[in-house]
Amino acid sequence: MRKQPIYSTLKKRFTSEALRGLRFVQDGSRMVKLGACRRERAVATSMDGQWWRVTPLERGWKS
């Protein structure tokens, strides 16, 4: 399983509520979007815990 991001981090920033609306879940100090078999589809990181930057790990991560 590949853990390195193959897509660049998005310029758009998301709030915690917006990420929860996209079905992200808290995983320690980051938020992840899980797909089938708990595979990570995207990872969000934050410096302040309020605004998050998303790094997609595969194509079609929003669906």
LINTA-V988732 format. One line per field, one symbol per residue. phi: phi as a letter, one per 40 degrees, with the letter a starting at -180 (. if undefined). psi: psi as a letter, one per 40 degrees, with the letter a starting at -180 (. if undefined). burial: # if it has 16 or more other C-alpha atoms within 10 Angstrom, else .. A space follows every 50 residues. Layout:
phi->???
psi->???
burial->???
//
This chain:
phi->.cbccbbcccccbbccccccccgcbcbgcbbbbbbcffccbabbbacbgb bbbbbcbacgccc
psi->hhehheiihidhiiiddddddefiihgbeiiihiaiffhhdihhiideed hihhhieiifdd.
burial->........#...##.#..#....##.....####.....#######.... #######...#..
//
